[in-house]
């Protein structure tokens, strides 16, 4: 069941409002919805009265009809849509294309290409690659069904030195992901973002799901000198209809483009057919599982593991941690260099004799002076310890306390006895005197 164009536009509007609601807050909030640049975007095509906007141009069979651009309106047709102004002095950008494919399901040699080009004036009339240039400087996103993995999107980079062809274009892909798009009334939205300030992060999302992201691709020269945007399509000998429903351009990375790579799109899975030599039974196995049984790790598998690791790291956005690690490594390298210089200087001082050693040791006079101070402190401590020991020995050589006490006891004991006797007789005499008085 296919949707009418009015119903489809209503659904698109509701979907766009729902997505944008995540980036809108009230007057008391700190964030506002990103607004596309009107002069570089496609306006509301339903209100354009089937007249092509002045800042856009079409080629070949492309036409505006019932609120959408039809690039391939008939069998074996081509068409393209290009933005006339050249974008310059950009540091980052986000482009959203809303598109769909109708009336066909299956393989053919055609496809739809999204273009992000530099040096557009050098292209001329080259329309050999999906009704776009085969020799270009920039980035191409190809949506087609003729690749080894059927319906998918592939990313290609070219510097304009060599042309690309339909037959060998998949060998030049630096990223790809599976994407079912054919004969569907529900359109897809491809969002490409690039940010120089985030270490040249290039990311492609399809309906808010990450297709790929990398920092290995640099578009700095193109977006600063001049960026040309466009889309072209070729349905080969089929009746597949490629349509463009909306295009929005932002001169920055919008909030929706910052969604991390936690809900990634499906990637192509390669299968291998194994035939048993004895029985002749055929078996289809996953190539990754087959390769994992090998003891040696192939370069291809190593690259895939590195790509997966890169995606996980960028999803968590640990650029700050990476910078700190780089700083630590820099400090370690500096310390190693300084230690090497110190070791070489000390070694040279020992081998060259005292003359050279004294010259080299000037660099380490602080260490040598500290050593001298420590030696003086140790000598002073030894001297004090010897003096203390001598004083103790001198004191121990004199009369002992016990000896003095014993001599005093010889004189004190008789004196105490005599005093006791005198006290006794004094008491007796006093008693006799008292008795005499009473008588």
FENDA-V956613 format. One record per backbone hydrogen bond with DSSP energy under -0.5 kcal/mol. CO is the residue of the C=O (numbers start at 1). NH is the residue of the N-H. If there is no record, write none. Layout:
co->[CO/CO]
nh->[NH/NH]
This chain:
co->[4/5/6/7/8/9/10/11/12/13/14/15/16/17/18/19/20/21/26/31/34/36/37/38/41/43/44/45/48/53/55/57/59/59/63/63/65/68/68/69/69/70/74/77/78/79/80/81/82/82/85/87/91/93/94/95/96/97/97/98/98/99/100/101/102/111/112/113/114/115/116/117/118/119/120/120/123/125/127/128/129/132/134/134/136/136/137/138/139/140/140/141/141/142/142/143/144/147/150/151/152/153/154/155/155/156/158/165/168/169/170/172/175/177/179/181/181/185/188/188/189/189/190/190/191/192/193/194/195/195/196/196/200/201/202/203/204/204/205/205/206/209/210/212/214/216/217/219/220/221/222/223/224/227/228/229/230/231/232/233/234/235/238/240/241/242/242/243/243/244/246/247/248/249/250/252/254/255/256/260/260/266/270/272/272/274/274/276/281/283/283/285/286/287/288/289/290/291/296/298/299/300/301/302/303/304/305/306/307/308/309/310/311/312/313/313/318/319/320/321/322/323/324/325/326/327/328/329/330/331/332/333/334/335/336/337/338/339/340/341/342/343/344/345/346/347/348/349/353/354/355/356/357/358/359/360/361/362/364/365/366/367/368/369/370/371/372/373/374/375/376/377/378/379/380/381/382/383/384/385/386/387/388/389/390/391/392/393/394/394/395/400/401/402/403/404/405/406/407/408/409/410/411/412/413/414/415/416/417/418/419/420/421/422/423/424/425/426/427/428/429/430/431/432/433/434/435]
nh->[8/9/10/11/12/13/14/15/16/17/18/19/20/21/22/22/23/24/29/25/36/38/40/41/43/45/47/48/51/56/84/82/62/80/65/70/68/65/70/71/244/63/77/235/61/233/59/231/57/84/87/227/196/194/250/192/248/99/190/245/246/188/243/184/241/234/143/232/141/230/139/228/137/122/123/124/126/127/131/130/132/129/136/164/138/160/118/158/116/142/156/114/143/144/154/112/152/150/147/179/144/177/142/174/175/140/138/169/171/172/173/157/155/153/181/101/184/187/99/190/191/207/97/192/205/95/203/93/200/201/199/200/202/195/214/193/211/212/191/207/209/206/265/204/202/218/219/223/224/225/226/90/89/87/117/83/115/81/113/79/111/238/76/242/102/71/72/100/245/69/98/42/96/37/94/254/257/258/259/262/263/178/287/274/285/276/283/280/276/274/285/272/290/291/292/293/293/294/298/302/303/304/305/306/307/308/309/310/311/312/313/314/315/316/317/318/322/323/324/325/326/327/328/329/330/331/332/333/334/335/336/337/338/339/340/341/342/343/344/345/346/347/348/349/350/351/352/353/357/358/359/360/361/362/362/363/364/365/368/369/370/371/372/373/374/375/376/377/378/379/380/381/382/383/384/385/386/387/388/389/390/391/392/393/394/395/396/397/397/398/398/404/405/406/407/408/409/410/411/412/413/414/415/416/417/418/419/420/421/422/423/424/425/426/427/428/429/430/431/432/433/434/435/436/437/438/439]
